[in-house]
């Protein structure tokens, strides 16, 4: 899989040496508050190992990248996509940024590069994102990248004993 570049960041495919960072992100209550309950390390390792598998466009296997500033080994976040039940022309995007790196436009810049890659190099025609409605920062990242909210799923997601609405966003490739 290729490496992606933005004006400020390098997005490299997830690799075994990224395990400590991946674990750190998924054990951080601040980051996970809109994603999922913090899982035990063994369960996080299973998720990581699944994401290390080679990506094949159209297959359910996710494609993950680690985001770093150009010339730095320090990971700042991760971003990726995966196909769901809607076929190979549709993929869902997701991203996380380390708490210390948030608020600097990292997710937005990385998302732009991922969208360009998906539309240019794969058969993907539509990208989607599903976020917890309370996640205003993620909504702003999506909207700045041209995603439009296309649905509200009422009381769709239960996390840490609370039920939330989900917002569904979509961006389609220009014909």
Backbone as JSON Lines, residues from 0, in Angstrom:
{"i":0,"aa":"X","n":[0.84,-1.17,0.0],"ca":[0.0,0.0,0.0],"c":[0.89,1.23,0.0]}
{"i":1,"aa":"X","n":[0.43,2.24,-0.65],"ca":[1.23,3.44,-0.79],"c":[1.14,4.36,0.42]}
{"i":2,"aa":"X","n":[2.11,5.22,0.54],"ca":[2.13,6.27,1.54],"c":[1.45,7.49,0.94]}
{"i":3,"aa":"X","n":[0.66,8.2,1.75],"ca":[-0.02,9.41,1.3],"c":[0.66,10.63,1.91]}
{"i":4,"aa":"X","n":[0.64,11.73,1.17],"ca":[1.27,12.95,1.63],"c":[0.27,14.11,1.58]}
{"i":5,"aa":"X","n":[0.36,14.97,2.57],"ca":[-0.4,16.21,2.6],"c":[0.65,17.32,2.68]}
{"i":6,"aa":"X","n":[0.25,18.58,2.68],"ca":[1.26,19.63,2.83],"c":[2.1,19.51,4.11]}
{"i":7,"aa":"X","n":[1.5,19.02,5.2],"ca":[2.23,18.94,6.47],"c":[2.49,17.54,6.99]}
{"i":8,"aa":"X","n":[1.76,16.54,6.47],"ca":[1.8,15.22,7.09],"c":[2.09,14.1,6.11]}
{"i":9,"aa":"X","n":[2.62,13.01,6.67],"ca":[2.83,11.77,5.94],"c":[1.91,10.73,6.56]}
{"i":10,"aa":"X","n":[1.15,10.03,5.73],"ca":[0.25,8.98,6.18],"c":[0.83,7.66,5.7]}
{"i":11,"aa":"X","n":[1.32,6.86,6.65],"ca":[1.93,5.58,6.3],"c":[1.0,4.44,6.71]}
{"i":12,"aa":"X","n":[0.99,3.37,5.91],"ca":[0.15,2.23,6.27],"c":[0.51,1.71,7.67]}
{"i":13,"aa":"X","n":[-0.49,1.31,8.41],"ca":[-0.3,0.75,9.74],"c":[0.71,-0.38,9.68]}
{"i":14,"aa":"X","n":[1.63,-0.4,10.64],"ca":[2.68,-1.42,10.69],"c":[2.84,-1.91,12.13]}
{"i":15,"aa":"X","n":[3.49,-3.03,12.29],"ca":[3.66,-3.65,13.61],"c":[4.25,-2.67,14.63]}
{"i":16,"aa":"X","n":[5.2,-1.83,14.22],"ca":[5.82,-0.9,15.17],"c":[4.86,0.2,15.65]}
{"i":17,"aa":"X","n":[3.65,0.28,15.07],"ca":[2.65,1.26,15.49],"c":[1.79,0.76,16.65]}
{"i":18,"aa":"X","n":[2.01,-0.48,17.09],"ca":[1.2,-1.06,18.15],"c":[1.14,-0.2,19.41]}
{"i":19,"aa":"X","n":[2.26,0.29,19.97],"ca":[2.13,1.08,21.21],"c":[1.24,2.31,21.05]}
{"i":20,"aa":"X","n":[1.33,2.98,19.91],"ca":[0.51,4.16,19.68],"c":[-0.96,3.77,19.52]}
{"i":21,"aa":"X","n":[-1.23,2.73,18.74],"ca":[-2.59,2.25,18.54],"c":[-3.23,1.89,19.88]}
{"i":22,"aa":"X","n":[-2.48,1.19,20.72],"ca":[-2.97,0.83,22.06],"c":[-3.23,2.08,22.89]}
{"i":23,"aa":"X","n":[-2.3,3.02,22.85],"ca":[-2.46,4.26,23.62],"c":[-3.75,4.99,23.22]}
{"i":24,"aa":"X","n":[-4.0,5.11,21.91],"ca":[-5.22,5.79,21.46],"c":[-6.46,5.1,21.99]}
{"i":25,"aa":"X","n":[-6.5,3.78,21.9],"ca":[-7.7,3.04,22.26],"c":[-7.87,2.78,23.75]}
{"i":26,"aa":"X","n":[-6.89,3.21,24.53],"ca":[-7.03,3.16,25.99],"c":[-7.25,4.55,26.59]}
{"i":27,"aa":"X","n":[-7.33,5.55,25.74],"ca":[-7.5,6.93,26.19],"c":[-8.99,7.26,26.3]}
{"i":28,"aa":"X","n":[-9.47,7.47,27.52],"ca":[-10.89,7.75,27.74],"c":[-11.37,8.98,26.97]}
{"i":29,"aa":"X","n":[-10.52,10.0,26.86],"ca":[-10.88,11.23,26.16],"c":[-11.16,10.96,24.68]}
{"i":30,"aa":"X","n":[-10.33,10.15,24.05],"ca":[-10.5,9.82,22.63],"c":[-11.68,8.87,22.44]}
{"i":31,"aa":"X","n":[-11.79,7.9,23.3],"ca":[-12.8,6.85,23.12],"c":[-14.2,7.29,23.52]}
{"i":32,"aa":"X","n":[-14.34,8.46,24.11],"ca":[-15.66,8.87,24.62],"c":[-16.73,8.92,23.54]}
{"i":33,"aa":"X","n":[-16.36,9.07,22.27],"ca":[-17.32,9.1,21.17],"c":[-17.22,7.87,20.27]}
{"i":34,"aa":"X","n":[-16.35,6.93,20.62],"ca":[-16.12,5.8,19.72],"c":[-16.66,4.48,20.28]}
{"i":35,"aa":"X","n":[-16.16,4.1,21.42],"ca":[-16.52,2.81,22.0],"c":[-16.02,2.77,23.43]}
{"i":36,"aa":"X","n":[-16.47,1.79,24.18],"ca":[-15.94,1.6,25.52],"c":[-14.5,1.11,25.39]}
{"i":37,"aa":"X","n":[-13.67,1.5,26.33],"ca":[-12.28,1.07,26.31],"c":[-12.26,-0.44,26.54]}
{"i":38,"aa":"X","n":[-11.64,-1.15,25.62],"ca":[-11.59,-2.6,25.67],"c":[-10.31,-3.06,26.37]}
{"i":39,"aa":"X","n":[-10.28,-4.3,26.8],"ca":[-9.04,-4.85,27.36],"c":[-7.95,-4.88,26.28]}
{"i":40,"aa":"X","n":[-6.7,-4.87,26.73],"ca":[-5.58,-4.85,25.79],"c":[-5.63,-6.01,24.79]}
{"i":41,"aa":"X","n":[-6.01,-7.18,25.24],"ca":[-6.05,-8.34,24.33],"c":[-7.05,-8.1,23.2]}
{"i":42,"aa":"X","n":[-8.18,-7.5,23.48],"ca":[-9.18,-7.22,22.44],"c":[-8.68,-6.14,21.48]}
{"i":43,"aa":"X","n":[-7.97,-5.15,22.02],"ca":[-7.4,-4.11,21.17],"c":[-6.35,-4.72,20.25]}
{"i":44,"aa":"X","n":[-5.58,-5.68,20.77],"ca":[-4.56,-6.34,19.95],"c":[-5.2,-7.12,18.8]}
{"i":45,"aa":"X","n":[-6.33,-7.76,19.04],"ca":[-7.03,-8.47,17.97],"c":[-7.44,-7.49,16.89]}
{"i":46,"aa":"X","n":[-7.99,-6.35,17.27],"ca":[-8.38,-5.31,16.32],"c":[-7.16,-4.83,15.53]}
{"i":47,"aa":"X","n":[-6.06,-4.6,16.21],"ca":[-4.83,-4.15,15.55],"c":[-4.35,-5.19,14.54]}
{"i":48,"aa":"X","n":[-4.32,-6.45,14.95],"ca":[-3.86,-7.51,14.05],"c":[-4.74,-7.63,12.81]}
{"i":49,"aa":"X","n":[-6.05,-7.44,12.97],"ca":[-6.95,-7.45,11.82],"c":[-6.6,-6.33,10.86]}
{"i":50,"aa":"X","n":[-6.26,-5.17,11.4],"ca":[-5.96,-4.01,10.56],"c":[-4.58,-4.08,9.91]}
{"i":51,"aa":"X","n":[-3.74,-4.99,10.38],"ca":[-2.43,-5.18,9.75],"c":[-2.53,-6.01,8.46]}
{"i":52,"aa":"X","n":[-3.63,-6.7,8.29],"ca":[-3.78,-7.55,7.1],"c":[-3.8,-6.7,5.83]}
{"i":53,"aa":"X","n":[-3.29,-7.23,4.73],"ca":[-3.28,-6.47,3.47],"c":[-4.69,-6.04,3.06]}
{"i":54,"aa":"X","n":[-4.79,-4.8,2.6],"ca":[-6.07,-4.26,2.18],"c":[-6.35,-4.61,0.73]}
{"i":55,"aa":"X","n":[-7.57,-5.03,0.47],"ca":[-8.02,-5.33,-0.89],"c":[-9.26,-4.48,-1.14]}
{"i":56,"aa":"X","n":[-9.24,-3.6,-2.14],"ca":[-10.43,-2.79,-2.41],"c":[-11.68,-3.66,-2.57]}
{"i":57,"aa":"X","n":[-12.73,-3.26,-1.9],"ca":[-14.0,-3.99,-1.98],"c":[-14.19,-5.02,-0.89]}
{"i":58,"aa":"X","n":[-13.1,-5.47,-0.27],"ca":[-13.19,-6.46,0.8],"c":[-13.47,-5.75,2.13]}
{"i":59,"aa":"X","n":[-13.99,-6.46,3.11],"ca":[-14.32,-5.81,4.38],"c":[-13.1,-5.43,5.21]}
{"i":60,"aa":"X","n":[-11.92,-5.89,4.83],"ca":[-10.69,-5.58,5.56],"c":[-10.43,-4.08,5.59]}
{"i":61,"aa":"X","n":[-10.26,-3.46,6.77],"ca":[-9.99,-2.01,6.83],"c":[-8.61,-1.66,6.28]}
{"i":62,"aa":"X","n":[-8.48,-0.42,5.87],"ca":[-7.21,0.16,5.47],"c":[-6.91,1.28,6.46]}
{"i":63,"aa":"X","n":[-5.8,1.19,7.17],"ca":[-5.45,2.18,8.18],"c":[-4.11,2.82,7.89]}
{"i":64,"aa":"X","n":[-4.03,4.11,8.19],"ca":[-2.8,4.87,8.07],"c":[-2.5,5.53,9.41]}
{"i":65,"aa":"X","n":[-1.2,5.7,9.69],"ca":[-0.76,6.48,10.84],"c":[-0.33,7.84,10.32]}
{"i":66,"aa":"X","n":[-0.73,8.89,11.01],"ca":[-0.44,10.27,10.6],"c":[0.76,10.77,11.39]}
{"i":67,"aa":"X","n":[1.77,11.27,10.67],"ca":[2.95,11.87,11.29],"c":[3.28,13.16,10.55]}
{"i":68,"aa":"X","n":[3.88,14.12,11.26],"ca":[4.4,15.31,10.6],"c":[5.55,14.87,9.71]}
{"i":69,"aa":"X","n":[5.73,15.55,8.58],"ca":[6.84,15.22,7.69],"c":[8.15,15.2,8.48]}
{"i":70,"aa":"X","n":[8.94,14.17,8.27],"ca":[10.26,14.08,8.9],"c":[10.25,13.69,10.36]}
{"i":71,"aa":"X","n":[9.1,13.33,10.9],"ca":[9.0,12.97,12.32],"c":[8.57,11.51,12.45]}
{"i":72,"aa":"X","n":[9.05,10.87,13.49],"ca":[8.62,9.5,13.8],"c":[7.47,9.48,14.79]}
{"i":73,"aa":"X","n":[7.1,10.64,15.31],"ca":[6.06,10.71,16.34],"c":[4.68,10.62,15.71]}
{"i":74,"aa":"X","n":[3.91,9.58,16.05],"ca":[2.55,9.47,15.51],"c":[1.63,10.5,16.16]}
{"i":75,"aa":"X","n":[0.76,11.07,15.33],"ca":[-0.2,12.08,15.79],"c":[-1.63,11.57,15.81]}
{"i":76,"aa":"X","n":[-1.91,10.59,14.96],"ca":[-3.26,10.05,14.86],"c":[-3.3,8.93,13.86]}
{"i":77,"aa":"X","n":[-4.5,8.42,13.65],"ca":[-4.67,7.43,12.58],"c":[-5.97,7.7,11.84]}
{"i":78,"aa":"X","n":[-6.02,7.21,10.62],"ca":[-7.16,7.43,9.74],"c":[-7.28,6.22,8.84]}
{"i":79,"aa":"X","n":[-8.5,5.89,8.46],"ca":[-8.67,4.75,7.58],"c":[-10.05,4.67,6.99]}
{"i":80,"aa":"X","n":[-10.23,3.6,6.23],"ca":[-11.53,3.34,5.63],"c":[-11.79,1.85,5.61]}
{"i":81,"aa":"X","n":[-13.06,1.52,5.49],"ca":[-13.46,0.12,5.37],"c":[-14.77,0.03,4.62]}
{"i":82,"aa":"X","n":[-14.92,-1.07,3.95],"ca":[-16.16,-1.33,3.23],"c":[-17.14,-2.01,4.18]}
{"i":83,"aa":"X","n":[-18.41,-1.73,3.99],"ca":[-19.44,-2.37,4.78],"c":[-20.29,-3.26,3.91]}
{"i":84,"aa":"X","n":[-21.58,-3.24,4.16],"ca":[-22.52,-4.1,3.44],"c":[-23.03,-3.47,2.15]}
{"i":85,"aa":"X","n":[-22.6,-2.27,1.85],"ca":[-23.15,-1.55,0.7],"c":[-22.38,-1.79,-0.6]}
{"i":86,"aa":"X","n":[-21.42,-2.68,-0.58],"ca":[-20.68,-3.01,-1.79],"c":[-19.38,-2.25,-1.92]}
{"i":87,"aa":"X","n":[-18.59,-2.57,-2.95],"ca":[-17.25,-2.01,-3.08],"c":[-17.2,-0.54,-3.47]}
{"i":88,"aa":"X","n":[-18.31,0.04,-3.89],"ca":[-18.31,1.45,-4.29],"c":[-18.51,2.4,-3.11]}
{"i":89,"aa":"X","n":[-18.76,1.84,-1.91],"ca":[-19.02,2.66,-0.72],"c":[-18.07,2.22,0.39]}
{"i":90,"aa":"X","n":[-17.48,3.2,1.06],"ca":[-16.6,2.9,2.2],"c":[-16.87,3.92,3.3]}
{"i":91,"aa":"X","n":[-16.63,3.49,4.52],"ca":[-16.78,4.36,5.67],"c":[-15.4,4.82,6.13]}
{"i":92,"aa":"X","n":[-15.28,6.09,6.45],"ca":[-14.03,6.65,6.95],"c":[-14.1,6.83,8.46]}
{"i":93,"aa":"X","n":[-12.94,6.78,9.09],"ca":[-12.83,7.04,10.52],"c":[-11.45,7.56,10.83]}
{"i":94,"aa":"X","n":[-11.34,8.32,11.91],"ca":[-10.05,8.92,12.26],"c":[-10.01,9.21,13.75]}
{"i":95,"aa":"X","n":[-8.81,9.22,14.29],"ca":[-8.56,9.65,15.66],"c":[-7.27,10.46,15.67]}
{"i":96,"aa":"X","n":[-7.21,11.43,16.55],"ca":[-6.01,12.24,16.73],"c":[-5.69,12.25,18.21]}
{"i":97,"aa":"X","n":[-4.43,12.04,18.55],"ca":[-4.01,12.07,19.94],"c":[-4.45,13.38,20.59]}
{"i":98,"aa":"X","n":[-4.83,13.32,21.84],"ca":[-5.36,14.49,22.54],"c":[-4.39,15.66,22.46]}
{"i":99,"aa":"X","n":[-3.1,15.41,22.65],"ca":[-2.11,16.49,22.63],"c":[-1.98,17.15,21.26]}
{"i":100,"aa":"X","n":[-2.43,16.49,20.21],"ca":[-2.3,17.02,18.85],"c":[-3.62,17.57,18.3]}
{"i":101,"aa":"X","n":[-4.69,17.5,19.06],"ca":[-5.99,17.95,18.57],"c":[-6.03,19.46,18.42]}
{"i":102,"aa":"X","n":[-6.91,19.92,17.53],"ca":[-7.11,21.34,17.33],"c":[-6.13,22.0,16.38]}
{"i":103,"aa":"X","n":[-5.35,21.19,15.65],"ca":[-4.35,21.73,14.73],"c":[-4.65,21.4,13.27]}
{"i":104,"aa":"X","n":[-5.85,20.92,12.98],"ca":[-6.22,20.64,11.6],"c":[-5.67,19.33,11.04]}
{"i":105,"aa":"X","n":[-5.17,18.48,11.91],"ca":[-4.55,17.22,11.46],"c":[-5.58,16.3,10.83]}
{"i":106,"aa":"X","n":[-6.7,16.09,11.49],"ca":[-7.72,15.17,10.97],"c":[-8.25,15.66,9.62]}
{"i":107,"aa":"X","n":[-8.5,16.95,9.5],"ca":[-9.04,17.49,8.25],"c":[-8.09,17.34,7.08]}
{"i":108,"aa":"X","n":[-6.83,17.63,7.32],"ca":[-5.83,17.51,6.25],"c":[-5.63,16.05,5.85]}
{"i":109,"aa":"X","n":[-5.6,15.17,6.84],"ca":[-5.45,13.74,6.54],"c":[-6.69,13.2,5.83]}
{"i":110,"aa":"X","n":[-7.87,13.67,6.24],"ca":[-9.11,13.22,5.59],"c":[-9.14,13.63,4.13]}
{"i":111,"aa":"X","n":[-8.69,14.82,3.83],"ca":[-8.66,15.26,2.44],"c":[-7.78,14.33,1.6]}
{"i":112,"aa":"X","n":[-6.62,13.96,2.13],"ca":[-5.72,13.05,1.4],"c":[-6.34,11.67,1.24]}
{"i":113,"aa":"X","n":[-7.01,11.18,2.28],"ca":[-7.65,9.87,2.19],"c":[-8.77,9.87,1.16]}
{"i":114,"aa":"X","n":[-9.56,10.93,1.13],"ca":[-10.65,11.04,0.16],"c":[-10.09,11.06,-1.27]}
{"i":115,"aa":"X","n":[-9.05,11.85,-1.48],"ca":[-8.44,11.91,-2.81],"c":[-7.92,10.55,-3.23]}
{"i":116,"aa":"X","n":[-7.27,9.84,-2.32],"ca":[-6.77,8.5,-2.61],"c":[-7.93,7.56,-2.95]}
{"i":117,"aa":"X","n":[-8.95,7.56,-2.11],"ca":[-10.07,6.63,-2.31],"c":[-10.74,6.86,-3.66]}
{"i":118,"aa":"X","n":[-10.97,8.1,-4.02],"ca":[-11.65,8.4,-5.28],"c":[-10.74,8.21,-6.5]}
{"i":119,"aa":"X","n":[-9.45,8.44,-6.35],"ca":[-8.52,8.37,-7.47],"c":[-8.01,6.95,-7.72]}
{"i":120,"aa":"X","n":[-7.79,6.16,-6.66],"ca":[-7.07,4.9,-6.81],"c":[-7.92,3.65,-6.56]}
{"i":121,"aa":"X","n":[-9.17,3.82,-6.23],"ca":[-10.02,2.66,-5.94],"c":[-11.33,2.83,-6.69]}
{"i":122,"aa":"X","n":[-12.18,1.85,-6.61],"ca":[-13.5,1.94,-7.22],"c":[-14.52,2.6,-6.32]}
{"i":123,"aa":"X","n":[-14.07,3.2,-5.24],"ca":[-14.98,3.84,-4.29],"c":[-15.58,5.09,-4.93]}
{"i":124,"aa":"X","n":[-16.9,5.19,-4.84],"ca":[-17.6,6.35,-5.39],"c":[-18.26,7.19,-4.3]}
{"i":125,"aa":"X","n":[-18.47,6.58,-3.12],"ca":[-19.1,7.29,-2.01],"c":[-18.37,6.97,-0.71]}
{"i":126,"aa":"X","n":[-18.07,8.0,0.05],"ca":[-17.48,7.84,1.37],"c":[-18.51,8.28,2.4]}
{"i":127,"aa":"X","n":[-18.59,7.52,3.48],"ca":[-19.53,7.81,4.55],"c":[-18.79,7.92,5.87]}
{"i":128,"aa":"X","n":[-19.41,8.57,6.82],"ca":[-18.93,8.6,8.2],"c":[-20.15,8.61,9.1]}
{"i":129,"aa":"X","n":[-20.09,7.85,10.17],"ca":[-21.15,7.82,11.17],"c":[-20.52,8.26,12.47]}
{"i":130,"aa":"X","n":[-21.05,9.35,13.04],"ca":[-20.48,9.88,14.27],"c":[-21.57,10.09,15.31]}
{"i":131,"aa":"X","n":[-21.18,10.05,16.56],"ca":[-22.09,10.37,17.64],"c":[-22.43,11.86,17.53]}
{"i":132,"aa":"X","n":[-23.7,12.19,17.62],"ca":[-24.16,13.56,17.39],"c":[-23.45,14.59,18.28]}
{"i":133,"aa":"X","n":[-23.03,14.2,19.46],"ca":[-22.36,15.13,20.37],"c":[-20.93,15.44,19.95]}
{"i":134,"aa":"X","n":[-20.41,14.75,18.96],"ca":[-19.02,14.93,18.53],"c":[-18.92,16.08,17.53]}
{"i":135,"aa":"X","n":[-19.06,17.29,18.03],"ca":[-19.05,18.47,17.17],"c":[-17.74,18.67,16.43]}
{"i":136,"aa":"X","n":[-16.61,18.33,17.05],"ca":[-15.32,18.51,16.38],"c":[-15.24,17.63,15.14]}
{"i":137,"aa":"X","n":[-15.69,16.41,15.24],"ca":[-15.65,15.51,14.09],"c":[-16.63,15.98,13.01]}
{"i":138,"aa":"X","n":[-17.76,16.48,13.42],"ca":[-18.73,17.0,12.44],"c":[-18.11,18.15,11.65]}
{"i":139,"aa":"X","n":[-17.39,19.03,12.33],"ca":[-16.74,20.15,11.64],"c":[-15.67,19.67,10.66]}
{"i":140,"aa":"X","n":[-14.9,18.65,11.05],"ca":[-13.88,18.09,10.14],"c":[-14.55,17.57,8.88]}
{"i":141,"aa":"X","n":[-15.62,16.82,9.04],"ca":[-16.32,16.25,7.88],"c":[-16.89,17.36,7.0]}
{"i":142,"aa":"X","n":[-17.57,18.31,7.6],"ca":[-18.21,19.37,6.82],"c":[-17.18,20.23,6.08]}
{"i":143,"aa":"X","n":[-16.03,20.5,6.7],"ca":[-14.98,21.27,6.02],"c":[-14.41,20.51,4.82]}
{"i":144,"aa":"X","n":[-14.57,19.2,4.82],"ca":[-14.08,18.37,3.71],"c":[-15.18,18.03,2.72]}
{"i":145,"aa":"X","n":[-16.31,18.72,2.8],"ca":[-17.37,18.55,1.82],"c":[-18.4,17.49,2.12]}
{"i":146,"aa":"X","n":[-18.27,16.79,3.24],"ca":[-19.27,15.79,3.61],"c":[-20.55,16.52,4.02]}
{"i":147,"aa":"X","n":[-21.67,15.91,3.68],"ca":[-22.97,16.46,4.07],"c":[-23.7,15.47,4.95]}
{"i":148,"aa":"X","n":[-24.37,16.01,5.96],"ca":[-25.17,15.15,6.83],"c":[-26.39,14.7,6.04]}
{"i":149,"aa":"X","n":[-26.57,13.38,5.93],"ca":[-27.67,12.83,5.13],"c":[-28.7,12.1,5.98]}
{"i":150,"aa":"X","n":[-28.39,11.86,7.25],"ca":[-29.36,11.15,8.1],"c":[-29.03,11.38,9.57]}
{"i":151,"aa":"X","n":[-30.07,11.3,10.38],"ca":[-29.93,11.28,11.83],"c":[-30.57,9.97,12.29]}
{"i":152,"aa":"X","n":[-29.78,9.16,12.96],"ca":[-30.27,7.89,13.48],"c":[-30.55,8.08,14.97]}
{"i":153,"aa":"X","n":[-31.82,8.23,15.3],"ca":[-32.24,8.53,16.67],"c":[-31.94,7.35,17.61]}
{"i":154,"aa":"X","n":[-31.38,7.7,18.76],"ca":[-31.1,6.72,19.81],"c":[-30.47,5.46,19.24]}
{"i":155,"aa":"X","n":[-29.46,5.65,18.42],"ca":[-28.86,4.54,17.66],"c":[-27.68,3.89,18.34]}
{"i":156,"aa":"X","n":[-27.01,4.58,19.26],"ca":[-25.75,4.07,19.78],"c":[-25.72,4.2,21.29]}
{"i":157,"aa":"X","n":[-25.41,3.12,21.97],"ca":[-25.28,3.14,23.41],"c":[-23.8,3.01,23.76]}
{"i":158,"aa":"X","n":[-23.33,3.94,24.57],"ca":[-21.93,3.98,24.94],"c":[-21.82,4.36,26.41]}
{"i":159,"aa":"X","n":[-21.16,3.51,27.16],"ca":[-20.97,3.76,28.6],"c":[-22.29,4.08,29.3]}
{"i":160,"aa":"X","n":[-23.33,3.35,28.95],"ca":[-24.62,3.5,29.6],"c":[-25.49,4.63,29.11]}
{"i":161,"aa":"X","n":[-25.03,5.4,28.14],"ca":[-25.81,6.5,27.58],"c":[-26.17,6.17,26.13]}
{"i":162,"aa":"X","n":[-27.38,6.56,25.73],"ca":[-27.82,6.34,24.35],"c":[-27.73,7.67,23.6]}
{"i":163,"aa":"X","n":[-27.16,7.59,22.39],"ca":[-26.9,8.78,21.58],"c":[-27.53,8.65,20.2]}
{"i":164,"aa":"X","n":[-27.81,9.79,19.61],"ca":[-28.15,9.83,18.2],"c":[-26.84,9.72,17.41]}
{"i":165,"aa":"X","n":[-26.91,9.15,16.23],"ca":[-25.78,9.14,15.31],"c":[-26.12,10.04,14.14]}
{"i":166,"aa":"X","n":[-25.11,10.71,13.62],"ca":[-25.23,11.49,12.4],"c":[-24.5,10.75,11.3]}
{"i":167,"aa":"X","n":[-25.13,10.62,10.16],"ca":[-24.52,9.97,9.01],"c":[-24.14,11.04,8.0]}
{"i":168,"aa":"X","n":[-22.87,11.05,7.63],"ca":[-22.35,11.99,6.64],"c":[-21.95,11.23,5.38]}
{"i":169,"aa":"X","n":[-21.96,11.94,4.27],"ca":[-21.63,11.31,2.98],"c":[-20.94,12.31,2.06]}
{"i":170,"aa":"X","n":[-20.0,11.78,1.29],"ca":[-19.32,12.54,0.24],"c":[-19.25,11.63,-0.98]}
{"i":171,"aa":"X","n":[-19.75,12.11,-2.11],"ca":[-19.74,11.3,-3.33],"c":[-18.73,11.86,-4.32]}
{"i":172,"aa":"X","n":[-18.13,10.95,-5.04],"ca":[-17.16,11.3,-6.07],"c":[-17.88,12.01,-7.21]}
{"i":173,"aa":"X","n":[-17.26,13.06,-7.68],"ca":[-17.84,13.77,-8.82],"c":[-17.76,12.89,-10.06]}
{"i":174,"aa":"X","n":[-18.81,12.91,-10.87],"ca":[-18.86,12.05,-12.07],"c":[-17.89,12.53,-13.13]}
